[in-house]
Amino acid sequence: MASPARSVSRIVFGLVLAAGLVLQSGIAAAQTSPGETLIRDTEIEAILHHDADPILTAAGIDPKSVQIIIIGSPPDDVNAFAAPRLMGVNTALILKTKDPNELQGVMAHEVGHLAAGHVARSGEMQHAGMKPFLLTMGLGVLAAVAGAGDAAAGLIGSAGYFGTLGAIGYSREQEARADQAGATLLEKAGLSGKGLADFFDNFRYQEVFSEARRYKFFIDHPLSSDRIDALQSRVAKAPHYNVKDSPAAMAEHEVMKAKLEGFLEPQVAIVKYAETDKSYPARYARAIAYYQLKEPDKALKLIDALLQEQPSNPYLWELKGQILFEYGRAPEAEAPQRKSVELKPDAPLLRINLGQTLIALDDKAKVEEGVTELKKALTQENDNAEAWRLLAEAYDKEGQAGLARLATAEYNFNIGDQKDALMFAMRAREKLPKDSPEWRRATDIVLVSKPTRDDLKNLASEGSIGRSQTN
C-alpha cells in the first residue's frame, strides 16, 4: 500500500507516491476527474484477471496482453469498458456485484462489444490516446494526498484515458448484440451466463429513470426490458447455465470488496464489518479501515492476528510494511516488505514498495539494494513513473547526477510532461558518458519530447544528432 493519503476518496491506481508524496497504503492517488481516480492494487488486479482471463481466452485474446484498469469511482458510478489491450472496471461496479459470475457477465458483455466489432461514438475512442500511466507505487490500493503536486502531474498521463471514457457509448442494437456475444463467450469459457442476465435484471428499473438519475453505465449502455428478457431466455438454455462460482472464487470476490470498502469508505466499513464478524474479509476490511482512520496500532494488531493464520499471504505482509513505513517506522517496515517480495517475486509493485523503504533508510548498502529492486520492477513495468521517481532519488543519494537526471526525465516522460522530460534529458546528457546506453536513451527522450528548433540546433552543435534533423 502506500503512504498515508489525506483524502481517502482520491484513490489512485495502486501506486503510491511514497516518499515524496504522503500516501495511504493500498491506494495510490491522483485525482483524474471529479470523483474519479485510478487505482493500482496487486491483489485486486490478480483477482480481476482470474475473472477476466477465461473470457478473454474464449474471445481469442491473450490475457497477458490486456491491462486491467481499476477506476476509483463514487458509489453511483457503475461502469466498465473494454478496448484493445485494455479493460476498465469501476470500483462501484465491483461493489455492486453479488458474486464473481455477475462481474464476469459484465466483463463478457464489454468484451462482446470488441468481438462484435463495435467502436465508440464517431470513432472518438480510437483517437483518445488511452495511456493511463499510473504513478505506481504500491501495495495495493494506495491513495495520494489531495492536491499533491506529483499526484496532479500524474493526471496528465491519464488525460487520454479519461477522454476515452467520455467517448464510450453504444446504441441499443449494439447493446443487444454485445449481450449475445457475451453470452457466447461465457458459454465457450465454461461459465454460466446467469450472472450477466441477473446483473442487468437487477437494474431493470434504470430505464424508467431520467438520464440525470441513471448510473453512467446505463447511459452509455442503454437498457431495455425486451433486451433483458431476450438475454435471460438465451442463457437459460445454455449447457453451463447451472455452473456455480467455486468457494475459492467467492472468497476472492468477498476479499476484493472488503479491501475496497476498507480503503474507500473506512467509516462505513467499520460499521458494516462489525467486531462480531470474525470472517477473514471482515477483519481485513477493519484493519484497512483503522489504518485509513489513522489508528495504525489497531490496524497492526489485526494484521498480526491475520498473519498468524496466513503467514504466507504476501498482501498482509505488504499491508503491514506499508503502514509501518507511512507512519514513520521505515526500519520496521523493511522486514515485512521483504517478506511480501519473497512470497510474490513476480509483483513489481511490491518491489517498488521495498525499494522505497530501502532508499529511505539512508544507508549506502540499503540504497544500492533499493536501486536493484527498482530496476527489477522496471523490467516488468518500464512505464512505471513512480519507480523512476524513486530511482532518481536513489541515484541522487549516491551522487550519480547523470543517472538521477535521466531517471527524472523518464518519470516526466511517463506522466506526459514532455517539457520537463526534455529539460532533464538534456541535463542528463551533460553528465553521462557520451555514446553510453544511458546517454543514448537521454537523447531518445529529447527527440521524442517535441523539442523546439533551438533545442535541436543545440543538440546538433554537440554532435548528438545529424544536421538534417534541425532543418
Backbone torsions as a table, in degrees:
resi	resn	phi	psi	omega
1	MET	NA	-158.6	-174.5
2	ALA	-138.2	-164.0	-177.9
3	SER	-82.5	169.5	-167.3
4	PRO	-68.3	114.8	176.2
5	ALA	-88.7	145.3	-177.0
6	ARG	-86.4	-11.9	-178.5
7	SER	-123.6	100.7	-175.7
8	VAL	-62.8	-29.2	-176.4
9	SER	-73.2	-17.3	-179.2
10	ARG	-96.5	79.8	-178.2
11	ILE	-96.7	125.5	178.6
12	VAL	-110.5	149.7	175.5
13	PHE	-28.2	96.5	177.8
14	GLY	12.8	29.5	-174.1
15	LEU	-109.1	148.0	173.8
16	VAL	-123.9	130.2	174.3
17	LEU	-84.2	98.9	-170.6
18	ALA	-80.2	-95.3	-168.4
19	ALA	-50.4	-60.3	-175.0
20	GLY	-70.8	-26.4	-179.1
21	LEU	-110.2	137.4	178.4
22	VAL	-86.1	120.4	-179.1
23	LEU	-129.0	165.5	177.5
24	GLN	-90.5	154.2	179.6
25	SER	-61.3	162.1	174.0
26	GLY	65.3	-38.1	-175.3
27	ILE	-125.8	123.6	-175.9
28	ALA	-97.6	160.9	-166.6
29	ALA	-131.4	136.9	171.6
30	ALA	-169.1	113.1	-177.0
31	GLN	-76.6	138.6	-176.0
32	THR	-103.6	-52.8	176.9
33	SER	-143.9	162.6	-174.3
34	PRO	-49.8	122.0	175.9
35	GLY	82.8	-5.4	-178.3
36	GLU	-119.8	143.0	176.1
37	THR	-143.9	163.8	176.3
38	LEU	-99.4	135.9	-177.5
39	ILE	-120.2	142.1	177.4
40	ARG	-128.8	123.6	179.2
41	ASP	-149.6	121.4	-176.3
42	THR	-59.1	-44.8	-177.6
43	GLU	-65.3	-47.9	-178.2
44	ILE	-67.7	-39.3	177.2
45	GLU	-59.6	-40.6	179.6
46	ALA	-63.6	-42.4	179.5
47	ILE	-64.4	-44.0	179.4
48	LEU	-62.8	-37.0	176.9
49	HIS	-67.2	-37.6	175.9
50	HIS	-57.3	-38.8	180.0
51	ASP	-73.9	-42.3	-171.8
52	ALA	-84.7	-31.9	-170.9
53	ASP	-57.0	-43.3	178.9
54	PRO	-61.6	-33.8	179.9
55	ILE	-71.4	-44.4	178.1
56	LEU	-61.5	-42.5	178.7
57	THR	-61.8	-42.1	179.0
58	ALA	-62.0	-29.2	179.5
59	ALA	-85.8	1.1	-179.3
60	GLY	79.1	22.6	-179.6
61	ILE	-109.3	132.5	177.6
62	ASP	-71.3	114.9	-178.6
63	PRO	-56.9	-30.6	-179.2
64	LYS	-67.9	-17.7	-179.5
65	SER	-88.7	-2.8	-175.4
66	VAL	-107.9	126.3	175.2
67	GLN	-94.9	128.0	178.1
68	ILE	-97.4	123.0	-178.4
69	ILE	-101.0	132.0	176.4
70	ILE	-105.0	121.2	-178.5
71	ILE	-105.1	116.4	175.2
72	GLY	-72.1	118.5	-171.9
73	SER	-132.3	160.6	174.1
74	PRO	-61.5	158.2	-177.0
75	PRO	-56.8	-27.3	-177.3
76	ASP	-95.4	4.3	-178.2
77	ASP	-98.6	70.8	178.6
78	VAL	-78.1	119.7	-177.0
79	ASN	-162.3	161.6	176.2
80	ALA	-163.0	161.2	174.6
81	PHE	-157.2	161.6	174.6
82	ALA	-136.5	142.1	178.8
83	ALA	-146.7	167.3	178.2
84	PRO	-53.4	121.8	176.9
85	ARG	68.3	13.0	-177.7
86	LEU	-149.7	135.8	172.0
87	MET	-132.8	133.8	-180.0
88	GLY	-117.0	136.7	-179.7
89	VAL	-133.8	124.2	176.3
90	ASN	-76.5	146.6	177.8
91	THR	-62.0	-33.8	179.1
92	ALA	-61.1	-37.5	177.9
93	LEU	-65.2	-46.7	179.6
94	ILE	-56.7	-45.7	-176.2
95	LEU	-71.4	-21.4	178.8
96	LYS	-84.5	-18.5	-177.8
97	THR	-79.8	138.1	-176.7
98	LYS	-81.6	-26.4	-176.4
99	ASP	-156.3	170.6	-179.3
100	PRO	-58.5	-35.9	-176.2
101	ASN	-64.3	-35.4	176.1
102	GLU	-65.8	-43.0	178.9
103	LEU	-64.8	-41.8	177.0
104	GLN	-62.3	-34.8	178.7
105	GLY	-61.9	-44.7	178.7
106	VAL	-65.9	-41.5	177.7
107	MET	-60.5	-43.0	180.0
108	ALA	-63.3	-39.1	177.6
109	HIS	-60.3	-44.6	-179.1
110	GLU	-67.1	-42.3	176.1
111	VAL	-65.3	-29.8	176.7
112	GLY	-60.3	-35.1	175.2
113	HIS	-60.5	-42.2	178.8
114	LEU	-65.8	-45.5	-178.5
115	ALA	-61.3	-32.3	-179.7
116	ALA	-84.8	-1.3	177.4
117	GLY	76.5	22.3	-179.4
118	HIS	-76.8	146.4	174.3
119	VAL	-124.0	163.1	-179.0
120	ALA	-73.5	171.8	-176.9
121	ARG	-50.2	128.6	172.7
122	SER	55.4	21.8	-179.9
123	GLY	70.1	10.2	-175.4
124	GLU	-61.4	-34.8	-174.2
125	MET	-60.9	-37.5	-177.5
126	GLN	-67.8	-22.3	-176.0
127	HIS	-105.2	5.4	-176.5
128	ALA	-79.3	-7.1	174.3
129	GLY	62.8	44.6	-174.1
130	MET	-61.6	113.7	-178.1
131	LYS	-144.9	67.9	-176.0
132	PRO	-73.9	86.7	178.4
133	PHE	-83.7	104.8	-174.2
134	LEU	-86.7	144.1	173.5
135	LEU	-69.7	110.0	-170.9
136	THR	-102.7	111.4	179.7
137	MET	-125.3	1.8	-152.3
138	GLY	-164.7	175.6	176.8
139	LEU	-53.9	-121.3	-175.9
140	GLY	-103.2	-117.2	-174.5
141	VAL	-79.1	112.4	-175.9
142	LEU	-119.6	142.8	-179.5
143	ALA	-118.3	135.5	-175.7
144	ALA	-99.1	163.3	-176.1
145	VAL	-64.1	132.0	179.3
146	ALA	-60.9	131.6	175.8
147	GLY	80.6	0.8	-179.3
148	ALA	-65.7	140.0	-176.9
149	GLY	-58.7	-47.3	-178.2
150	ASP	-63.0	-40.2	-179.5
151	ALA	-63.3	-42.8	-179.9
152	ALA	-62.1	-39.0	179.7
153	ALA	-61.9	-34.7	-179.0
154	GLY	-61.5	-24.0	-178.1
155	LEU	-67.4	-28.5	-178.2
156	ILE	-57.4	-44.7	-178.5
157	GLY	-68.6	-17.5	-177.9
158	SER	-98.5	-2.3	-174.1
159	ALA	-59.0	-42.6	-179.7
160	GLY	-62.2	-37.6	-179.3
161	TYR	-63.6	-45.5	-178.8
162	PHE	-70.7	-29.0	173.3
163	GLY	-63.5	-37.7	178.1
164	THR	-61.6	-44.4	179.5
165	LEU	-57.4	-40.7	-178.7
166	GLY	-67.5	-21.6	-177.4
167	ALA	-86.5	-15.3	-175.2
168	ILE	-70.8	134.8	176.3
169	GLY	178.2	134.6	-175.1
170	TYR	-128.9	158.8	177.9
171	SER	-82.2	166.0	178.2
172	ARG	-62.0	-36.0	178.7
173	GLU	-64.5	-43.7	178.4
174	GLN	-64.4	-36.6	178.7
175	GLU	-61.3	-45.8	-179.6
176	ALA	-62.5	-39.7	178.7
177	ARG	-67.0	-39.1	178.3
178	ALA	-66.1	-35.7	174.9
179	ASP	-56.9	-49.5	-176.4
180	GLN	-67.7	-39.1	177.9
181	ALA	-65.3	-41.4	178.5
182	GLY	-62.9	-42.1	178.2
183	ALA	-61.6	-39.2	178.0
184	THR	-63.9	-42.6	-179.6
185	LEU	-65.2	-42.1	179.1
186	LEU	-61.9	-44.3	179.4
187	GLU	-63.8	-42.4	179.6
188	LYS	-63.3	-32.4	179.7
189	ALA	-82.9	-1.3	-179.0
190	GLY	79.0	22.1	-177.8
191	LEU	-110.5	155.5	177.9
192	SER	-76.7	144.6	174.6
193	GLY	-90.4	1.2	-177.0
194	LYS	-60.6	-41.3	-178.8
195	GLY	-61.8	-37.4	178.4
196	LEU	-63.1	-49.3	179.9
197	ALA	-65.9	-41.3	-178.8
198	ASP	-63.8	-41.1	-178.1
199	PHE	-60.8	-47.9	179.8
200	PHE	-66.5	-36.5	179.3
201	ASP	-64.6	-33.6	178.0
202	ASN	-60.7	-25.5	-176.8
203	PHE	-115.0	25.1	179.5
204	ARG	-56.2	-34.4	-177.3
205	TYR	-64.9	-16.6	-177.1
206	GLN	-58.8	-29.9	-174.8
207	GLU	-70.4	-16.9	179.9
208	VAL	-92.6	-6.6	179.6
209	PHE	-83.5	156.1	171.2
210	SER	-69.8	158.9	-177.2
211	GLU	-58.8	-34.0	-178.4
212	ALA	-64.5	-23.6	-176.7
213	ARG	-101.4	-4.0	-177.8
214	ARG	-83.1	153.6	169.9
215	TYR	-65.2	146.2	-177.2
216	LYS	-55.3	-37.8	-177.6
217	PHE	-57.4	-39.1	-174.9
218	PHE	-87.8	-5.2	168.0
219	ILE	-81.2	-47.0	179.8
220	ASP	-73.2	-26.3	-177.1
221	HIS	-124.9	81.5	-174.5
222	PRO	-53.4	138.6	-175.8
223	LEU	-112.1	150.3	173.9
224	SER	-150.1	151.5	179.5
225	SER	-63.3	-38.5	179.3
226	ASP	-61.0	-40.8	-179.6
227	ARG	-65.1	-43.4	179.7
228	ILE	-62.8	-44.0	-179.5
229	ASP	-62.9	-41.5	179.8
230	ALA	-64.4	-39.0	179.9
231	LEU	-67.8	-44.5	179.5
232	GLN	-60.2	-41.6	179.1
233	SER	-63.2	-39.9	-178.7
234	ARG	-66.8	-51.0	-173.2
235	VAL	-71.8	-29.3	-178.6
236	ALA	-65.0	-22.0	-179.1
237	LYS	-92.5	-5.8	-175.5
238	ALA	-76.2	145.0	-178.2
239	PRO	-58.3	-31.4	-176.6
240	HIS	-96.4	15.3	-175.9
241	TYR	-56.9	-37.5	-175.3
242	ASN	-91.6	8.6	176.7
243	VAL	-67.8	130.9	-177.9
244	LYS	-103.1	156.3	173.0
245	ASP	-65.0	139.5	178.0
246	SER	-71.2	156.4	175.9
247	PRO	-55.5	-38.3	179.9
248	ALA	-64.4	-41.8	179.7
249	ALA	-66.4	-40.6	178.3
250	MET	-62.6	-41.4	-180.0
251	ALA	-63.5	-43.1	178.5
252	GLU	-61.1	-41.6	-178.6
253	HIS	-62.8	-42.4	179.6
254	GLU	-67.4	-37.8	177.6
255	VAL	-64.2	-43.3	179.9
256	MET	-61.1	-45.2	179.7
257	LYS	-66.1	-41.6	179.7
258	ALA	-63.2	-41.3	-179.2
259	LYS	-64.3	-45.8	179.6
260	LEU	-62.9	-43.2	-179.4
261	GLU	-66.2	-37.3	178.0
262	GLY	-61.8	-39.3	-179.8
263	PHE	-81.0	-41.8	-172.5
264	LEU	-82.8	-37.4	-177.0
265	GLU	-134.2	66.9	-173.7
266	PRO	-59.7	-39.1	-179.7
267	GLN	-67.7	-37.2	176.3
268	VAL	-68.5	-40.2	-178.1
269	ALA	-63.3	-38.1	179.8
270	ILE	-59.7	-36.3	179.5
271	VAL	-79.7	-45.2	-177.3
272	LYS	-64.0	-44.2	-179.7
273	TYR	-100.3	74.9	-173.5
274	ALA	-65.2	159.8	-179.9
275	GLU	-57.3	-26.8	-179.5
276	THR	-72.5	-17.2	179.3
277	ASP	-86.3	109.8	-176.2
278	LYS	-97.5	10.1	179.2
279	SER	-67.2	159.1	179.5
280	TYR	-61.2	-48.7	180.0
281	PRO	-57.7	-38.4	-178.3
282	ALA	-66.7	-45.0	-179.6
283	ARG	-67.8	-36.4	177.0
284	TYR	-62.0	-47.5	-180.0
285	ALA	-61.8	-41.3	-179.3
286	ARG	-66.2	-40.5	178.8
287	ALA	-60.1	-45.2	179.6
288	ILE	-66.0	-41.9	-179.3
289	ALA	-63.0	-43.6	177.6
290	TYR	-60.8	-40.3	178.3
291	TYR	-60.4	-45.6	179.8
292	GLN	-67.4	-29.0	-179.2
293	LEU	-88.7	14.7	174.9
294	LYS	64.6	40.1	173.5
295	GLU	-123.7	67.2	-173.4
296	PRO	-61.2	-33.9	-178.5
297	ASP	-64.6	-41.0	176.9
298	LYS	-64.4	-41.0	-179.6
299	ALA	-63.5	-47.5	-178.1
300	LEU	-63.7	-35.7	178.6
301	LYS	-62.4	-43.9	178.6
302	LEU	-66.2	-41.6	-178.7
303	ILE	-64.9	-42.1	178.7
304	ASP	-61.3	-37.7	177.7
305	ALA	-66.6	-39.5	178.3
306	LEU	-66.7	-37.0	179.2
307	LEU	-67.7	-27.8	174.7
308	GLN	-61.8	-33.9	-179.2
309	GLU	-87.4	-32.9	-176.7
310	GLN	-130.6	69.8	-176.9
311	PRO	-67.0	-13.5	-179.4
312	SER	-104.7	19.5	179.1
313	ASN	-91.6	106.8	-175.9
314	PRO	-64.3	-27.4	-175.8
315	TYR	-75.6	-28.6	174.5
316	LEU	-70.5	-41.5	176.7
317	TRP	-63.7	-39.5	178.5
318	GLU	-59.8	-48.5	-179.0
319	LEU	-61.8	-44.3	179.2
320	LYS	-60.7	-46.3	179.9
321	GLY	-63.0	-38.8	-178.8
322	GLN	-67.9	-41.0	178.8
323	ILE	-61.9	-46.0	179.9
324	LEU	-61.4	-42.9	-179.4
325	PHE	-63.6	-47.6	-173.9
326	GLU	-70.1	-20.3	177.8
327	TYR	-104.0	31.7	169.6
328	GLY	74.8	22.9	-179.1
329	ARG	-119.4	51.8	-175.6
330	ALA	-55.8	-43.8	179.2
331	PRO	-57.8	-35.5	178.7
332	GLU	-76.6	-23.8	-177.8
333	ALA	-73.8	-24.4	-174.4
334	GLU	-58.7	-48.5	-175.2
335	ALA	-61.5	-50.2	178.7
336	PRO	-64.7	-32.9	178.7
337	GLN	-71.3	-36.1	173.7
338	ARG	-60.7	-40.6	-178.6
339	LYS	-65.1	-39.6	179.6
340	SER	-62.7	-40.4	178.7
341	VAL	-69.4	-39.0	178.0
342	GLU	-60.6	-39.7	-177.9
343	LEU	-79.6	-26.3	179.9
344	LYS	-139.2	73.8	-174.8
345	PRO	-69.1	-13.5	-178.4
346	ASP	-92.4	10.5	-178.4
347	ALA	-103.9	104.0	-177.1
348	PRO	-61.4	-32.5	-178.4
349	LEU	-65.3	-33.7	178.8
350	LEU	-69.5	-37.4	176.8
351	ARG	-66.0	-35.6	178.9
352	ILE	-65.2	-41.6	176.9
353	ASN	-59.7	-45.5	179.5
354	LEU	-63.6	-44.8	179.5
355	GLY	-59.2	-40.3	179.1
356	GLN	-61.0	-44.3	-179.0
357	THR	-66.4	-43.3	-180.0
358	LEU	-61.4	-39.7	178.9
359	ILE	-66.0	-35.9	-178.0
360	ALA	-71.3	-14.6	-177.1
361	LEU	-77.2	-13.0	176.1
362	ASP	56.4	35.9	173.9
363	ASP	-113.2	130.1	-173.2
364	LYS	-53.3	-47.0	-179.0
365	ALA	-65.9	-38.2	-179.5
366	LYS	-68.2	-41.3	179.0
367	VAL	-61.4	-43.2	178.7
368	GLU	-60.9	-41.7	178.5
369	GLU	-67.0	-36.7	177.6
370	GLY	-60.7	-39.7	176.3
371	VAL	-59.6	-43.5	179.9
372	THR	-61.3	-44.2	179.9
373	GLU	-63.3	-42.3	-179.8
374	LEU	-65.9	-38.6	178.0
375	LYS	-64.1	-38.6	177.8
376	LYS	-63.5	-41.7	178.6
377	ALA	-63.0	-39.0	-177.7
378	LEU	-71.0	-20.3	174.7
379	THR	-67.2	-23.6	179.1
380	GLN	-98.5	-32.4	-179.7
381	GLU	-133.6	79.0	-174.9
382	ASN	-68.9	-15.5	179.4
383	ASP	-99.9	18.5	-178.9
384	ASN	-79.6	101.7	-173.6
385	ALA	-60.9	-40.2	-176.4
386	GLU	-67.1	-35.1	176.8
387	ALA	-61.8	-40.7	178.4
388	TRP	-65.9	-38.6	179.8
389	ARG	-63.9	-43.2	179.1
390	LEU	-67.4	-36.2	178.5
391	LEU	-64.9	-37.7	176.9
392	ALA	-62.2	-41.2	178.7
393	GLU	-62.5	-42.2	-178.8
394	ALA	-66.5	-45.6	179.2
395	TYR	-61.7	-36.5	178.5
396	ASP	-63.2	-41.4	178.4
397	LYS	-64.4	-30.6	179.9
398	GLU	-84.4	-3.5	179.9
399	GLY	77.7	19.4	179.3
400	GLN	-97.1	81.4	-172.3
401	ALA	-61.1	-42.3	-178.5
402	GLY	-63.2	-46.4	180.0
403	LEU	-67.6	-34.8	178.2
404	ALA	-63.9	-41.7	179.7
405	ARG	-69.6	-37.1	177.9
406	LEU	-64.6	-43.3	179.1
407	ALA	-63.8	-36.9	177.4
408	THR	-67.2	-36.8	175.9
409	ALA	-63.1	-42.3	178.1
410	GLU	-61.8	-42.1	178.8
411	TYR	-58.2	-52.1	-177.8
412	ASN	-65.8	-35.3	177.6
413	PHE	-60.7	-41.2	-175.6
414	ASN	-81.1	-13.3	172.7
415	ILE	-99.0	2.3	175.4
416	GLY	88.2	11.1	179.5
417	ASP	-92.5	85.9	-174.6
418	GLN	-67.4	-32.7	-178.7
419	LYS	-62.7	-50.5	-179.9
420	ASP	-72.2	-31.5	176.2
421	ALA	-60.9	-43.8	178.3
422	LEU	-62.9	-47.3	-176.9
423	MET	-60.4	-48.4	-177.6
424	PHE	-71.9	-31.3	176.7
425	ALA	-66.5	-40.0	178.1
426	MET	-65.8	-38.8	176.8
427	ARG	-66.9	-36.2	179.7
428	ALA	-63.1	-39.8	-178.7
429	ARG	-61.4	-31.3	179.9
430	GLU	-69.3	-23.8	-174.7
431	LYS	-103.3	-16.0	-174.4
432	LEU	-95.8	151.0	177.0
433	PRO	-60.3	129.3	-177.3
434	LYS	-59.7	137.2	178.7
435	ASP	72.1	5.0	173.8
436	SER	-72.4	160.8	178.4
437	PRO	-55.4	-38.0	-179.5
438	GLU	-68.7	-40.3	178.1
439	TRP	-62.8	-41.9	179.2
440	ARG	-66.2	-38.1	178.4
441	ARG	-65.0	-40.5	177.6
442	ALA	-60.3	-41.5	178.4
443	THR	-64.3	-39.7	177.1
444	ASP	-58.9	-43.6	179.8
445	ILE	-63.4	-39.9	177.9
446	VAL	-58.4	-46.3	-173.6
447	LEU	-70.8	-26.3	-179.7
448	VAL	-99.2	1.3	-178.8
449	SER	-98.4	27.1	176.7
450	LYS	54.2	57.0	178.7
451	PRO	-67.9	153.9	177.3
452	THR	-77.6	171.6	178.1
453	ARG	-59.5	-41.0	179.9
454	ASP	-65.9	-37.6	177.2
455	ASP	-59.6	-45.2	-178.9
456	LEU	-66.6	-36.5	178.7
457	LYS	-65.1	-39.1	177.8
458	ASN	-62.6	-41.4	178.9
459	LEU	-66.7	-41.3	-179.5
460	ALA	-63.0	-38.7	-179.3
461	SER	-66.0	-22.8	177.8
462	GLU	-89.3	-2.4	177.9
463	GLY	81.4	16.1	-176.9
464	SER	-89.5	-20.0	176.3
465	ILE	-139.4	163.5	-178.7
466	GLY	-75.4	152.7	-179.1
467	ARG	-59.5	-33.7	-175.4
468	SER	-60.6	-23.7	-176.9
469	GLN	-78.4	-11.1	-179.8
470	THR	-94.4	-6.4	-174.6
471	ASN	-96.6	NA	NA
